[in-house]
Amino acid sequence: MFDLLIAPFAEFGFLRRALVGCLAVSAAAPVLGLFLMLRRMSLTADVLAHGILPGVAGGFLLAGLSVPALAAGGLLAGWAVAVGAGALSRATGGGREDAALAALYLVALALGVAMVSWRGGAVELTQLLFGSALGVDDAALLLMAGSTTLTLGALAFAWRPLVLECFDPGFAAAVGARGAWWHLGFMALVVLNLLAAFQALGTLMAVGLMMLPAIAARHWARGVGGMAYAACGIAAASSVAGLLLSFHADVPTGPAVVLCAGLAWAVSVLTGPADSLAAGLLRRPHLAG
């Protein structure tokens, strides 16, 4: 058991850095995913994860695999997609924002892959798309820890307005909660956390650690606070299991972590105490009687 569970982290510094980074992301990103789920915007995170790729590719073309360059380019691209979709939907006669997001992310994904392929090789493209534990250096750790610290501070300040916007947007508007500003700030935090996660998980897989634990958490609690704790716990456990799977099975880090989070979601759907298949079967005889 020691060789299976402890030895990889004890012997290899790059795995310890990846573990610390993934645990840092797990402390904040799933909470944002929870609010996206409650707002019925679960696919928006996937759109934004694709949307940051051209910026990341631009940073790669200018400075290689430099974390500051990749982060700056990804932030600009992600915020442009998040804000641009809303602006386009209003400027074109009130079209659906989800349609504008779909168009932007498809163009962004194709452009990013083309840019990386132009100057980089298959190794760089795979690392940017699917992540690599080797890519988590000290600069990446600072980005992950910094984004988590900023996100937790912002959520402590904005928790009640965000919950109110999720469950009663009409009342929030009536009491002057400034929902548009809270929404923009929230989307900025989503982009920041996706960008932080991509160092270990890649741009295509980072959204998995944000959304899958949040979706699984709804089967373990009914209150927003309980779901937030459950989502962070599931994300942390998936990070540890995914890194071990990546090391022992020699698979990319991002897919390994997301597969473990997907397994946690499947277990939650089947056996969780709230709205799971098992809970539904246990309730039926009582209701029938």
Order of alpha helices (4+ residues) and beta strands (2+ residues): alpha-alpha-alpha-alpha-alpha-alpha-alpha-alpha-alpha-alpha-alpha-alpha-alpha-alpha-alpha
